[in-house]
């Protein structure tokens, strides 16, 4: 009999949670390739710029969307 049919829905969830907990306990260096582990860490300024850029990205996407909708509405007004 297969494990998935023996465990049931609750057992599979517990097994998945256990596996996720085990992965969370592993250090990140254990999962990195040899080349990535040997690189020196990034500077603090570059890390801060990356975090700020990632925080501002959703606002940029929404802003471009709003701009495109307004432009389309303006073009439709000119045609009618």
C-alpha positions as CSV (number, residue, x, y, z in Angstrom):
1,X,0.0,0.0,0.0
2,X,1.3,3.5,-0.9
3,X,2.2,5.9,1.9
4,X,-0.2,8.6,0.7
5,X,-3.2,6.3,1.0
6,X,-2.1,5.0,4.4
7,X,-1.5,8.4,6.0
8,X,-4.6,10.2,5.0
9,X,-5.0,13.9,4.7
10,X,-3.9,14.8,8.2
11,X,-0.9,12.6,8.2
12,X,0.4,14.0,4.9
13,X,0.1,17.5,6.3
14,X,2.0,16.6,9.4
15,X,4.7,14.9,7.3
16,X,5.0,18.0,5.1
17,X,5.1,20.3,8.2
18,X,7.9,18.1,9.7
19,X,9.9,18.3,6.4
20,X,9.4,22.1,6.2
21,X,10.6,22.4,9.8
22,X,13.7,20.2,9.1
23,X,14.5,22.4,6.1
24,X,14.1,25.6,8.1
25,X,16.6,24.3,10.7
26,X,19.3,23.7,8.1
27,X,21.8,26.5,7.6
28,X,21.6,28.3,4.3
29,X,25.2,27.5,3.5
30,X,24.3,23.8,3.5
31,X,21.9,24.4,0.6
32,X,24.2,26.7,-1.4
33,X,26.5,25.5,-4.2
34,X,30.3,25.7,-3.6
35,X,30.7,28.7,-5.8
36,X,28.0,30.7,-4.0
37,X,29.3,29.7,-0.6
38,X,32.8,30.9,-1.4
39,X,31.7,34.4,-2.5
40,X,32.3,37.2,-0.1
41,X,29.1,38.9,1.3
42,X,27.7,42.0,-0.4
43,X,28.2,45.4,1.0
44,X,25.6,46.9,3.4
45,X,24.8,49.7,1.0
46,X,24.1,47.4,-1.9
47,X,21.9,45.2,0.3
48,X,19.9,48.3,1.5
49,X,19.5,49.5,-2.1
50,X,18.2,46.0,-3.1
51,X,15.7,46.0,-0.2
52,X,14.5,49.5,-1.0
53,X,14.1,48.6,-4.7
54,X,12.1,45.5,-3.8
55,X,9.8,47.5,-1.6
56,X,9.2,50.2,-4.2
57,X,8.6,47.8,-7.1
58,X,4.9,47.2,-6.4
59,X,4.3,51.0,-6.4
60,X,6.1,51.3,-9.7
61,X,3.9,48.5,-11.2
62,X,0.7,50.0,-10.0
63,X,1.8,53.5,-11.2
64,X,2.5,52.2,-14.7
65,X,-0.9,50.5,-14.7
66,X,-2.7,53.6,-13.7
67,X,-0.8,55.6,-16.3
68,X,-1.7,53.1,-19.0
69,X,-5.4,53.2,-18.0
70,X,-5.5,57.0,-18.0
71,X,-3.8,57.2,-21.4
72,X,-6.2,54.7,-22.9
73,X,-9.2,56.6,-21.5
74,X,-7.8,59.8,-22.9
75,X,-7.3,58.3,-26.3
76,X,-10.9,56.9,-26.3
77,X,-12.2,60.4,-25.4
78,X,-10.4,61.9,-28.4
79,X,-11.8,59.3,-30.8
80,X,-15.4,59.8,-29.7
